[in-house]
Amino acid sequence: MNTIALCDLKPGHHGTICAMPNGGSFSRRLESLGFTKGACVTCLQTAKSGDPSAFWVRDTAVALRKCDAKDIAVSVLNA
């Protein structure tokens, strides 16, 4: 299975979250937004500058900066 950082997921591609950063208030905030292990995530689009990117997770669109998305590992479902 191909595992990459969430920030490397290309627009239109899907993945399953397989690892999240441990602890901290930002980690808890991500969990409250639906970024939990096993959740399906889709990259909707990336800004022209490359940062931030918009992701669809648990019926919600969320924009994350690269520096925040790099710590979330996803198993790519389509390459």
Secondary structure, 3 states (H helix, E strand, C coil): CCEEEHHHCCCCCEEEEEECCCCCHHHHHHHHCCCCCCCEEEEEEECCCCCCEEEEECCEEEEECHHHHCCCEEEECCC
